[in-house]
């Protein structure tokens, strides 16, 4: 049946139920009889009553809900619509007697109260009933198709009988075309053992998985615990692997921006699942006050952090979300995704280089954002060692350009996305990000505005990070290369980092550097080992791990705050604030102007010398072995002398 014909058939069925309920209500009221005057009253009022009820259903969008998947939500909507219509009928019944003398036909509106109540019950249960019957019919048809299939259904064990598990179970039952049967749940809440959830038994705890596999023969396990931390996921994965279960997982809570869990989002276990942490409790009201019905601008919107920031921001309903990005394909991709996911949010893509002051100013004047999240940056450590001028151009001059114009155009809040590599930096990338932090602090100091920085460590899966590199090496058969066996890094998922950035933005008052709680650092060797095993291979047997030696500017251990910053807790348990020294940077303009003259420099030591002047804590090493790294007494003079020599 075509879609228009199906819609007409459903509407006709609804009308038939409403007409039948109304007539039967009168029939019951008058002791299974319909006197002539009552029959006349039914005929006169029936079109108006049916129209009233259908309007109520339309306002609550009842006709738009699929009958095939009807459930509690649809039942509640139907009941609310019928209740609203009944209230209107009661109100009309109350005023009808006073209108009879003026309008004799008003006597027909005096519908008996008992009939109104009976009509409400009959119509509600009738409308819900036809929907449930349609759902049962669909499920039986799908069941028949499944059993008629040549291949047997996949038997699935659901690990976790919480809300997410129930949603997955319900969808498995409603999607028989998937050819999957849930044989049961396992859950570590012992009180659930033996219970039936959506007709599916809770067979035991995760410790019973081996016994359950022997008795119920599932072929696949789905971890349905969105809130589970990495240790739990790792333990379940090991238990399932020991008994040969193919293991899948639903995304973690940080990935579920809309809070929706469905079978299309179930995927193989990834490395970020093994590093999950406790969910972040956000002060959503504070974030909503900052974002909702406002114009928010994100630079670097096509990058890994910038794009996730855009997803999280869109969920809070800004009036406009302005995406600024230089890479056109990245911008196109995130713009298309946001328009599809958040159709009620106005998303505006703007191609721009953050160093182009004229273009950035044009965008700010056109859109007048209240908040800017500055995520545009070069962040690849070795690449910036090879291209030092570009690091200064994008990370320093780009930040200065956007921040200066934000201040000039009255932007209420500016948030710089920084990095743990800015702490006692050993690389050009880290040093340039520390300069950017200092400049944002300087502007906050002179203006008193909430211009702040948010600093965090590595994010899993970001462009250029270690995870995609390892995955590529594994696909190519190895070896997996690690610079040093003692290398450790802080890791956080991109969605978690983005949510905490939004939270930190609400805490800033003037010049703070916020530090995200990254948890415990992870061994890169352990990370590589986990990735190899998740690929179904064994490290040292199928894939070798080789150590290549530390690269220029690379630390073995990252830091998140300076000792002298005296980081304090904020009101949020996973966000600290560091009060970095020297917010009063008197020579800021002159120093940045001098750094700007080094954009065309190919002499890494020259750039490192200049950065050491601006960032005294920069740990400078001569990486060429040809010339000593000289720390200038005056940066402007140092650059001028360099130009004279040129």
LUMNUPA-443333 format. One record per residue (C-alpha): y, z, x; residue in one letter; residue number from 1. Coordinates in steps of 0.02 Angstrom, whole numbers, plus 50000, padded with zeros to 5 digits. Layout:
<atoms>
ATOM     py     pz     px  type  seq
ATOM      Y      Z      X     A  NUM
...
</atoms>
This chain:
<atoms>
ATOM     py     pz     px  type  seq
ATOM  50000  50000  50000     X    1
ATOM  50173  49953  50066     X    2
ATOM  50299  50090  50107     X    3
ATOM  50415  50050  49958     X    4
ATOM  50269  50048  49837     X    5
ATOM  50202  50210  49909     X    6
ATOM  50373  50291  49886     X    7
ATOM  50381  50231  49705     X    8
ATOM  50205  50297  49673     X    9
ATOM  50250  50469  49740     X   10
ATOM  50411  50476  49640     X   11
ATOM  50317  50424  49484     X   12
ATOM  50189  50561  49513     X   13
ATOM  50328  50691  49533     X   14
ATOM  50410  50634  49371     X   15
ATOM  50243  50640  49281     X   16
ATOM  50214  50819  49341     X   17
ATOM  50390  50872  49288     X   18
ATOM  50372  50793  49115     X   19
ATOM  50200  50869  49088     X   20
ATOM  50257  51042  49146     X   21
ATOM  50407  51039  49028     X   22
ATOM  50306  50985  48875     X   23
ATOM  50164  51108  48911     X   24
ATOM  50290  51250  48933     X   25
ATOM  50353  51222  48754     X   26
ATOM  50176  51201  48690     X   27
ATOM  50130  51370  48764     X   28
ATOM  50290  51451  48699     X   29
ATOM  50254  51398  48519     X   30
ATOM  50071  51448  48519     X   31
ATOM  50000  51277  48559     X   32
ATOM  50102  51192  48424     X   33
ATOM  50254  51078  48430     X   34
ATOM  50355  51085  48267     X   35
ATOM  50464  50934  48229     X   36
ATOM  50627  51019  48278     X   37
ATOM  50549  51078  48442     X   38
ATOM  50481  50904  48477     X   39
ATOM  50656  50834  48445     X   40
ATOM  50729  50963  48566     X   41
ATOM  50603  50910  48699     X   42
ATOM  50643  50726  48678     X   43
ATOM  50832  50755  48688     X   44
ATOM  50830  50874  48838     X   45
ATOM  50686  50803  48939     X   46
ATOM  50783  50667  49034     X   47
ATOM  50919  50791  49084     X   48
ATOM  50796  50924  49140     X   49
ATOM  50692  50802  49243     X   50
ATOM  50850  50729  49321     X   51
ATOM  50913  50904  49362     X   52
ATOM  50751  50950  49448     X   53
ATOM  50743  50788  49545     X   54
ATOM  50922  50811  49605     X   55
ATOM  50876  50987  49665     X   56
ATOM  50726  50915  49757     X   57
ATOM  50834  50780  49833     X   58
ATOM  50963  50905  49896     X   59
ATOM  50824  51001  49985     X   60
ATOM  50749  50836  50049     X   61
ATOM  50582  50871  49966     X   62
ATOM  50543  50685  49936     X   63
ATOM  50563  50649  50123     X   64
ATOM  50420  50764  50173     X   65
ATOM  50251  50682  50200     X   66
ATOM  50117  50727  50073     X   67
ATOM  49984  50693  50203     X   68
ATOM  50036  50845  50305     X   69
ATOM  50097  50956  50163     X   70
ATOM  50089  51142  50198     X   71
ATOM  50184  51305  50180     X   72
ATOM  50352  51227  50225     X   73
ATOM  50339  51096  50088     X   74
ATOM  50279  51227  49962     X   75
ATOM  50430  51338  49996     X   76
ATOM  50549  51191  49977     X   77
ATOM  50472  51141  49811     X   78
ATOM  50483  51320  49746     X   79
ATOM  50665  51334  49799     X   80
ATOM  50710  51171  49713     X   81
ATOM  50624  51221  49550     X   82
ATOM  50703  51395  49557     X   83
ATOM  50876  51321  49579     X   84
ATOM  50850  51203  49431     X   85
ATOM  50786  51348  49324     X   86
ATOM  50941  51451  49363     X   87
ATOM  51047  51307  49300     X   88
ATOM  50944  51296  49140     X   89
ATOM  50963  51484  49113     X   90
ATOM  51151  51470  49136     X   91
ATOM  51159  51327  49010     X   92
ATOM  51051  51427  48890     X   93
ATOM  51172  51573  48899     X   94
ATOM  51326  51469  48854     X   95
ATOM  51241  51354  48727     X   96
ATOM  51261  51468  48573     X   97
ATOM  51450  51478  48595     X   98
ATOM  51462  51289  48604     X   99
ATOM  51363  51253  48445     X  100
ATOM  51512  51270  48329     X  101
ATOM  51612  51144  48430     X  102
ATOM  51470  51032  48485     X  103
ATOM  51325  51039  48362     X  104
ATOM  51211  50948  48484     X  105
ATOM  51225  51098  48599     X  106
ATOM  51087  51179  48498     X  107
ATOM  50965  51070  48592     X  108
ATOM  51019  51153  48755     X  109
ATOM  50963  51323  48693     X  110
ATOM  50796  51311  48781     X  111
ATOM  50694  51470  48758     X  112
ATOM  50693  51584  48911     X  113
ATOM  50503  51595  48905     X  114
ATOM  50490  51406  48908     X  115
ATOM  50607  51399  49060     X  116
ATOM  50500  51525  49153     X  117
ATOM  50338  51439  49107     X  118
ATOM  50412  51271  49155     X  119
ATOM  50463  51340  49326     X  120
ATOM  50287  51402  49363     X  121
ATOM  50200  51246  49298     X  122
ATOM  50316  51125  49388     X  123
ATOM  50308  51221  49552     X  124
ATOM  50119  51235  49556     X  125
ATOM  50099  51057  49491     X  126
ATOM  50209  50979  49626     X  127
ATOM  50127  51082  49762     X  128
ATOM  49955  51043  49693     X  129
ATOM  49972  50854  49698     X  130
ATOM  50033  50865  49877     X  131
ATOM  49888  50975  49931     X  132
ATOM  49766  50858  49843     X  133
ATOM  49839  50710  49938     X  134
ATOM  49821  50806  50103     X  135
ATOM  49640  50850  50064     X  136
ATOM  49604  50670  50018     X  137
ATOM  49680  50607  50182     X  138
ATOM  49582  50733  50285     X  139
ATOM  49419  50684  50199     X  140
ATOM  49454  50501  50232     X  141
ATOM  49490  50537  50415     X  142
ATOM  49336  50646  50427     X  143
ATOM  49231  50505  50359     X  144
ATOM  49309  50384  50483     X  145
ATOM  49276  50506  50625     X  146
ATOM  49093  50530  50582     X  147
ATOM  49075  50343  50559     X  148
ATOM  49141  50319  50737     X  149
ATOM  49018  50264  50871     X  150
ATOM  49076  50399  50991     X  151
ATOM  49049  50584  50956     X  152
ATOM  49199  50696  50931     X  153
ATOM  49265  50789  51083     X  154
ATOM  49233  50975  51065     X  155
ATOM  49387  51074  51116     X  156
ATOM  49410  51257  51161     X  157
ATOM  49587  51324  51129     X  158
ATOM  49643  51455  51256     X  159
ATOM  49772  51563  51168     X  160
ATOM  49775  51608  50983     X  161
ATOM  49962  51639  50969     X  162
ATOM  50092  51535  50879     X  163
ATOM  50074  51385  50994     X  164
ATOM  49885  51390  50978     X  165
ATOM  49894  51394  50789     X  166
ATOM  50010  51243  50788     X  167
ATOM  49893  51145  50901     X  168
ATOM  49742  51194  50794     X  169
ATOM  49832  51140  50637     X  170
ATOM  49874  50972  50711     X  171
ATOM  49697  50947  50772     X  172
ATOM  49636  50977  50595     X  173
ATOM  49765  50858  50523     X  174
ATOM  49737  50721  50653     X  175
ATOM  49554  50680  50631     X  176
ATOM  49591  50508  50703     X  177
ATOM  49598  50593  50873     X  178
ATOM  49411  50623  50860     X  179
ATOM  49426  50803  50920     X  180
ATOM  49352  50964  50849     X  181
ATOM  49415  51137  50892     X  182
ATOM  49258  51242  50915     X  183
ATOM  49356  51403  50931     X  184
ATOM  49492  51505  51015     X  185
ATOM  49484  51624  51161     X  186
ATOM  49620  51755  51175     X  187
ATOM  49638  51910  51284     X  188
ATOM  49696  52011  51134     X  189
ATOM  49531  52096  51093     X  190
ATOM  49590  52136  50916     X  191
ATOM  49583  51950  50874     X  192
ATOM  49399  51933  50919     X  193
ATOM  49299  51878  50767     X  194
ATOM  49452  51829  50665     X  195
ATOM  49469  51659  50583     X  196
ATOM  49633  51570  50617     X  197
ATOM  49657  51415  50511     X  198
ATOM  49469  51423  50485     X  199
ATOM  49435  51421  50673     X  200
ATOM  49348  51574  50748     X  201
ATOM  49413  51677  50893     X  202
ATOM  49256  51677  51000     X  203
ATOM  49308  51803  51133     X  204
ATOM  49423  51826  51282     X  205
ATOM  49452  51716  51433     X  206
ATOM  49319  51817  51524     X  207
ATOM  49192  51748  51399     X  208
ATOM  49230  51564  51434     X  209
ATOM  49069  51535  51531     X  210
ATOM  48961  51608  51391     X  211
ATOM  49058  51512  51258     X  212
ATOM  49033  51348  51351     X  213
ATOM  48844  51379  51354     X  214
ATOM  48833  51420  51168     X  215
ATOM  48965  51306  51090     X  216
ATOM  48966  51162  51218     X  217
ATOM  49152  51118  51222     X  218
ATOM  49198  50974  51337     X  219
ATOM  49384  51009  51352     X  220
ATOM  49496  51162  51357     X  221
ATOM  49678  51162  51302     X  222
ATOM  49786  51305  51367     X  223
ATOM  49897  51341  51216     X  224
ATOM  50005  51479  51290     X  225
ATOM  50184  51421  51313     X  226
ATOM  50237  51593  51377     X  227
ATOM  50096  51619  51502     X  228
ATOM  50149  51647  51682     X  229
ATOM  50077  51553  51829     X  230
ATOM  49948  51686  51873     X  231
ATOM  49870  51675  51700     X  232
ATOM  49868  51485  51703     X  233
ATOM  49787  51485  51875     X  234
ATOM  49653  51609  51820     X  235
ATOM  49610  51510  51663     X  236
ATOM  49609  51347  51761     X  237
ATOM  49487  51421  51887     X  238
ATOM  49373  51488  51748     X  239
ATOM  49371  51318  51662     X  240
ATOM  49342  51225  51825     X  241
ATOM  49192  51336  51865     X  242
ATOM  49105  51281  51705     X  243
ATOM  49158  51098  51714     X  244
ATOM  49287  51097  51574     X  245
ATOM  49421  50963  51578     X  246
ATOM  49577  51069  51560     X  247
ATOM  49741  51020  51477     X  248
ATOM  49896  51122  51439     X  249
ATOM  50046  51126  51325     X  250
ATOM  50216  51124  51412     X  251
ATOM  50293  51289  51464     X  252
ATOM  50427  51368  51355     X  253
ATOM  50565  51303  51470     X  254
ATOM  50512  51123  51436     X  255
ATOM  50508  51146  51247     X  256
ATOM  50694  51121  51218     X  257
ATOM  50671  51096  51031     X  258
ATOM  50534  51227  51019     X  259
ATOM  50410  51097  50955     X  260
ATOM  50227  51101  51006     X  261
ATOM  50120  50950  50962     X  262
ATOM  49971  50855  51029     X  263
ATOM  50079  50717  51102     X  264
ATOM  50149  50843  51227     X  265
ATOM  49981  50907  51288     X  266
ATOM  49954  50851  51468     X  267
ATOM  49851  50888  51624     X  268
ATOM  49891  51048  51718     X  269
ATOM  50030  51020  51844     X  270
ATOM  50090  51119  51993     X  271
ATOM  50237  51192  51896     X  272
ATOM  50114  51271  51775     X  273
ATOM  50040  51372  51919     X  274
ATOM  50215  51432  51965     X  275
ATOM  50270  51481  51790     X  276
ATOM  50368  51641  51772     X  277
ATOM  50410  51753  51625     X  278
ATOM  50519  51661  51498     X  279
ATOM  50706  51683  51515     X  280
ATOM  50790  51775  51373     X  281
ATOM  50954  51684  51350     X  282
ATOM  51110  51751  51267     X  283
ATOM  51113  51600  51154     X  284
ATOM  51264  51660  51057     X  285
ATOM  51369  51662  51216     X  286
ATOM  51310  51488  51266     X  287
ATOM  51340  51424  51091     X  288
ATOM  51517  51493  51094     X  289
ATOM  51546  51399  51257     X  290
ATOM  51467  51234  51205     X  291
ATOM  51458  51212  51016     X  292
ATOM  51591  51097  50942     X  293
ATOM  51670  51075  51114     X  294
ATOM  51684  50929  51234     X  295
ATOM  51573  50959  51386     X  296
ATOM  51566  50846  51539     X  297
ATOM  51424  50836  51666     X  298
ATOM  51441  50744  51832     X  299
ATOM  51283  50681  51913     X  300
ATOM  51213  50669  51737     X  301
ATOM  51076  50549  51788     X  302
ATOM  51003  50661  51922     X  303
ATOM  50859  50782  51901     X  304
ATOM  50968  50936  51877     X  305
ATOM  51111  50846  51789     X  306
ATOM  50998  50761  51662     X  307
ATOM  50910  50924  51618     X  308
ATOM  51079  51010  51600     X  309
ATOM  51124  50874  51476     X  310
ATOM  50965  50905  51375     X  311
ATOM  50996  51092  51368     X  312
ATOM  51181  51069  51325     X  313
ATOM  51142  50945  51186     X  314
ATOM  51030  51074  51102     X  315
ATOM  51183  51185  51075     X  316
ATOM  51278  51051  50978     X  317
ATOM  51433  51001  51077     X  318
ATOM  51560  50893  50989     X  319
ATOM  51550  50770  51132     X  320
ATOM  51437  50766  51284     X  321
ATOM  51514  50657  51420     X  322
ATOM  51392  50595  51552     X  323
ATOM  51470  50545  51718     X  324
ATOM  51354  50456  51839     X  325
ATOM  51366  50323  51974     X  326
ATOM  51188  50255  51957     X  327
ATOM  51191  50144  51804     X  328
ATOM  51004  50143  51769     X  329
ATOM  50991  50333  51778     X  330
ATOM  51140  50346  51662     X  331
ATOM  51065  50222  51540     X  332
ATOM  50899  50316  51538     X  333
ATOM  50971  50489  51500     X  334
ATOM  51097  50419  51375     X  335
ATOM  50958  50330  51280     X  336
ATOM  50848  50486  51282     X  337
ATOM  50986  50601  51218     X  338
ATOM  51036  50482  51079     X  339
ATOM  50856  50477  51018     X  340
ATOM  50825  50664  51034     X  341
ATOM  50993  50728  50974     X  342
ATOM  51059  50600  50848     X  343
ATOM  51192  50720  50783     X  344
ATOM  51275  50740  50955     X  345
ATOM  51402  50612  51016     X  346
ATOM  51343  50564  51190     X  347
ATOM  51463  50460  51295     X  348
ATOM  51406  50378  51458     X  349
ATOM  51537  50348  51592     X  350
ATOM  51500  50259  51756     X  351
ATOM  51607  50335  51893     X  352
ATOM  51608  50388  52075     X  353
ATOM  51666  50570  52083     X  354
ATOM  51768  50525  52238     X  355
ATOM  51870  50399  52138     X  356
ATOM  52014  50509  52082     X  357
ATOM  52093  50376  51972     X  358
ATOM  51933  50345  51874     X  359
ATOM  51891  50531  51857     X  360
ATOM  52068  50567  51797     X  361
ATOM  52054  50427  51669     X  362
ATOM  51895  50504  51599     X  363
ATOM  51969  50679  51590     X  364
ATOM  52125  50616  51501     X  365
ATOM  52021  50517  51377     X  366
ATOM  51898  50654  51330     X  367
ATOM  51987  50818  51371     X  368
ATOM  51831  50921  51411     X  369
ATOM  51838  51109  51395     X  370
ATOM  51698  51135  51523     X  371
ATOM  51637  51034  51672     X  372
ATOM  51468  51054  51755     X  373
ATOM  51480  50972  51926     X  374
ATOM  51303  50923  51977     X  375
ATOM  51344  50765  52074     X  376
ATOM  51292  50790  52256     X  377
ATOM  51191  50726  52402     X  378
ATOM  51052  50853  52430     X  379
ATOM  50921  50775  52544     X  380
ATOM  50930  50874  52707     X  381
ATOM  50863  50747  52835     X  382
ATOM  50956  50603  52751     X  383
ATOM  51121  50694  52768     X  384
ATOM  51086  50728  52953     X  385
ATOM  51075  50540  52974     X  386
ATOM  51227  50505  52864     X  387
ATOM  51347  50650  52896     X  388
ATOM  51502  50561  52834     X  389
ATOM  51424  50528  52664     X  390
ATOM  51381  50713  52648     X  391
ATOM  51564  50757  52673     X  392
ATOM  51620  50618  52556     X  393
ATOM  51511  50664  52407     X  394
ATOM  51483  50851  52426     X  395
ATOM  51657  50901  52488     X  396
ATOM  51782  50767  52439     X  397
ATOM  51694  50731  52275     X  398
ATOM  51697  50915  52227     X  399
ATOM  51879  50931  52277     X  400
ATOM  51926  50777  52175     X  401
ATOM  51841  50835  52015     X  402
ATOM  51895  51017  52033     X  403
ATOM  52077  50974  52070     X  404
ATOM  52087  50857  51921     X  405
ATOM  52000  50984  51810     X  406
ATOM  52134  51111  51856     X  407
ATOM  52274  50986  51830     X  408
ATOM  52209  50927  51660     X  409
ATOM  52183  51101  51590     X  410
ATOM  51993  51108  51591     X  411
ATOM  51948  51284  51539     X  412
ATOM  51793  51310  51646     X  413
ATOM  51720  51226  51800     X  414
ATOM  51541  51258  51861     X  415
ATOM  51483  51195  52030     X  416
ATOM  51296  51172  52051     X  417
ATOM  51259  51237  52227     X  418
ATOM  51105  51275  52331     X  419
ATOM  51022  51412  52433     X  420
ATOM  51046  51299  52584     X  421
ATOM  51230  51346  52580     X  422
ATOM  51184  51521  52640     X  423
ATOM  51199  51532  52830     X  424
ATOM  51175  51343  52832     X  425
ATOM  51081  51256  52970     X  426
ATOM  51104  51080  52900     X  427
ATOM  51250  50966  52863     X  428
ATOM  51198  50961  52681     X  429
ATOM  51200  51151  52669     X  430
ATOM  51365  51166  52762     X  431
ATOM  51451  51039  52650     X  432
ATOM  51392  51132  52495     X  433
ATOM  51461  51293  52569     X  434
ATOM  51629  51206  52594     X  435
ATOM  51622  51153  52411     X  436
ATOM  51587  51334  52359     X  437
ATOM  51734  51396  52463     X  438
ATOM  51851  51268  52385     X  439
ATOM  51800  51313  52208     X  440
ATOM  51830  51496  52252     X  441
ATOM  51999  51449  52323     X  442
ATOM  52052  51360  52163     X  443
ATOM  51993  51508  52059     X  444
ATOM  52093  51626  52171     X  445
ATOM  52256  51529  52156     X  446
ATOM  52238  51487  51970     X  447
ATOM  52144  51636  51898     X  448
ATOM  52032  51516  51802     X  449
ATOM  51842  51533  51782     X  450
ATOM  51796  51409  51918     X  451
ATOM  51625  51468  51978     X  452
ATOM  51472  51414  52078     X  453
ATOM  51288  51436  52036     X  454
ATOM  51167  51440  52182     X  455
ATOM  50978  51420  52172     X  456
ATOM  50831  51359  52275     X  457
ATOM  50716  51211  52260     X  458
ATOM  50674  51142  52089     X  459
ATOM  50502  51072  52057     X  460
ATOM  50494  50885  52035     X  461
ATOM  50676  50848  52078     X  462
ATOM  50715  50684  52165     X  463
ATOM  50671  50695  52349     X  464
ATOM  50583  50863  52333     X  465
ATOM  50419  50904  52418     X  466
ATOM  50309  50888  52262     X  467
ATOM  50329  50700  52231     X  468
ATOM  50306  50670  52418     X  469
ATOM  50143  50768  52420     X  470
ATOM  50082  50680  52262     X  471
ATOM  50114  50510  52341     X  472
ATOM  50022  50560  52499     X  473
ATOM  49873  50620  52396     X  474
ATOM  49869  50456  52297     X  475
ATOM  49866  50363  52463     X  476
ATOM  49718  50466  52525     X  477
ATOM  49815  50582  52639     X  478
ATOM  49853  50663  52751     X  479
ATOM  49974  50784  52669     X  480
ATOM  50107  50821  52800     X  481
ATOM  50194  50990  52816     X  482
ATOM  50322  51028  52950     X  483
ATOM  50263  51205  52989     X  484
ATOM  50118  51316  52930     X  485
ATOM  50236  51462  52896     X  486
ATOM  50359  51360  52791     X  487
ATOM  50408  51448  52630     X  488
ATOM  50524  51399  52489     X  489
ATOM  50591  51471  52327     X  490
ATOM  50542  51363  52179     X  491
ATOM  50599  51354  52000     X  492
ATOM  50567  51226  51864     X  493
ATOM  50711  51111  51821     X  494
ATOM  50722  51171  51638     X  495
ATOM  50724  51354  51690     X  496
ATOM  50859  51324  51821     X  497
ATOM  50965  51228  51696     X  498
ATOM  50952  51364  51564     X  499
ATOM  51006  51496  51690     X  500
ATOM  51151  51386  51745     X  501
ATOM  51213  51382  51565     X  502
ATOM  51194  51571  51554     X  503
ATOM  51287  51597  51719     X  504
ATOM  51428  51486  51656     X  505
ATOM  51461  51611  51517     X  506
ATOM  51473  51755  51641     X  507
ATOM  51603  51684  51760     X  508
ATOM  51781  51747  51760     X  509
ATOM  51856  51687  51924     X  510
ATOM  51776  51623  52083     X  511
ATOM  51605  51706  52073     X  512
ATOM  51454  51634  52160     X  513
ATOM  51307  51666  52047     X  514
ATOM  51133  51675  52123     X  515
ATOM  50981  51642  52015     X  516
ATOM  50830  51755  52034     X  517
ATOM  50702  51635  52106     X  518
ATOM  50561  51761  52110     X  519
ATOM  50449  51765  52263     X  520
ATOM  50448  51622  52389     X  521
ATOM  50296  51509  52389     X  522
ATOM  50199  51451  52541     X  523
ATOM  50212  51263  52561     X  524
ATOM  50033  51261  52626     X  525
ATOM  49973  51347  52466     X  526
ATOM  50074  51224  52364     X  527
ATOM  49994  51075  52450     X  528
ATOM  49821  51153  52428     X  529
ATOM  49849  51177  52241     X  530
ATOM  49910  50998  52221     X  531
ATOM  49757  50928  52308     X  532
ATOM  49640  51031  52198     X  533
ATOM  49734  50983  52039     X  534
ATOM  49697  50803  52088     X  535
ATOM  49511  50844  52085     X  536
ATOM  49495  50843  52275     X  537
ATOM  49460  50973  52408     X  538
ATOM  49582  51008  52550     X  539
ATOM  49504  50986  52721     X  540
ATOM  49363  50884  52645     X  541
ATOM  49441  50743  52543     X  542
ATOM  49622  50763  52599     X  543
ATOM  49681  50832  52766     X  544
ATOM  49837  50938  52791     X  545
ATOM  49935  50900  52950     X  546
ATOM  50082  50993  53029     X  547
ATOM  50219  50883  53102     X  548
ATOM  50351  51006  53166     X  549
ATOM  50515  51063  53088     X  550
ATOM  50646  50929  53056     X  551
ATOM  50830  50939  53106     X  552
ATOM  50927  51063  53000     X  553
ATOM  50770  51133  52918     X  554
ATOM  50738  51320  52896     X  555
ATOM  50569  51404  52886     X  556
ATOM  50635  51528  52758     X  557
ATOM  50779  51502  52637     X  558
ATOM  50907  51634  52591     X  559
ATOM  50997  51650  52425     X  560
ATOM  51144  51761  52469     X  561
ATOM  51244  51817  52619     X  562
ATOM  51227  51998  52674     X  563
ATOM  51414  52025  52662     X  564
ATOM  51420  51957  52486     X  565
ATOM  51343  52119  52420     X  566
ATOM  51260  52031  52274     X  567
ATOM  51263  52134  52115     X  568
ATOM  51165  52118  51954     X  569
ATOM  51251  52044  51804     X  570
ATOM  51210  52089  51625     X  571
ATOM  51073  51957  51636     X  572
ATOM  50919  52017  51733     X  573
ATOM  50889  51849  51818     X  574
ATOM  51067  51815  51875     X  575
ATOM  51155  51901  52019     X  576
ATOM  51336  51883  52073     X  577
ATOM  51388  51877  52255     X  578
ATOM  51567  51918  52302     X  579
ATOM  51581  51801  52451     X  580
ATOM  51718  51838  52578     X  581
ATOM  51884  51751  52606     X  582
ATOM  51927  51675  52437     X  583
ATOM  52106  51657  52504     X  584
ATOM  52092  51496  52604     X  585
ATOM  52270  51462  52658     X  586
ATOM  52232  51302  52752     X  587
ATOM  52114  51232  52621     X  588
ATOM  52211  51072  52588     X  589
ATOM  52239  51035  52772     X  590
ATOM  52058  51073  52818     X  591
ATOM  51987  50964  52681     X  592
ATOM  52107  50825  52725     X  593
ATOM  52045  50834  52904     X  594
ATOM  51864  50833  52847     X  595
ATOM  51903  50682  52741     X  596
ATOM  51950  50586  52897     X  597
ATOM  51773  50611  52962     X  598
ATOM  51693  50514  52819     X  599
ATOM  51672  50362  52930     X  600
ATOM  51600  50463  53074     X  601
ATOM  51427  50423  53138     X  602
ATOM  51434  50563  53267     X  603
ATOM  51331  50703  53192     X  604
ATOM  51386  50830  53322     X  605
ATOM  51568  50791  53286     X  606
ATOM  51542  50823  53101     X  607
ATOM  51445  50982  53137     X  608
ATOM  51586  51045  53248     X  609
ATOM  51714  51016  53109     X  610
ATOM  51604  51099  52979     X  611
ATOM  51577  51248  53095     X  612
ATOM  51765  51274  53095     X  613
ATOM  51771  51282  52904     X  614
ATOM  51605  51375  52884     X  615
ATOM  51594  51504  53025     X  616
ATOM  51419  51557  52971     X  617
ATOM  51356  51379  52999     X  618
ATOM  51214  51392  53127     X  619
ATOM  51254  51243  53238     X  620
ATOM  51128  51166  53355     X  621
ATOM  51149  51014  53464     X  622
ATOM  51024  50893  53392     X  623
ATOM  51058  50749  53513     X  624
ATOM  51045  50843  53678     X  625
ATOM  51185  50733  53746     X  626
ATOM  51345  50830  53710     X  627
ATOM  51381  51013  53676     X  628
ATOM  51436  51061  53501     X  629
ATOM  51618  51114  53519     X  630
ATOM  51695  51227  53388     X  631
ATOM  51879  51175  53378     X  632
ATOM  52023  51298  53381     X  633
ATOM  52116  51195  53252     X  634
ATOM  52031  51067  53141     X  635
ATOM  52181  50955  53113     X  636
ATOM  52211  50943  53300     X  637
ATOM  52026  50912  53331     X  638
ATOM  52025  50764  53210     X  639
ATOM  52190  50697  53274     X  640
ATOM  52126  50699  53453     X  641
ATOM  51971  50610  53395     X  642
ATOM  52078  50475  53313     X  643
ATOM  52182  50456  53472     X  644
ATOM  52025  50432  53575     X  645
ATOM  51967  50300  53452     X  646
</atoms>
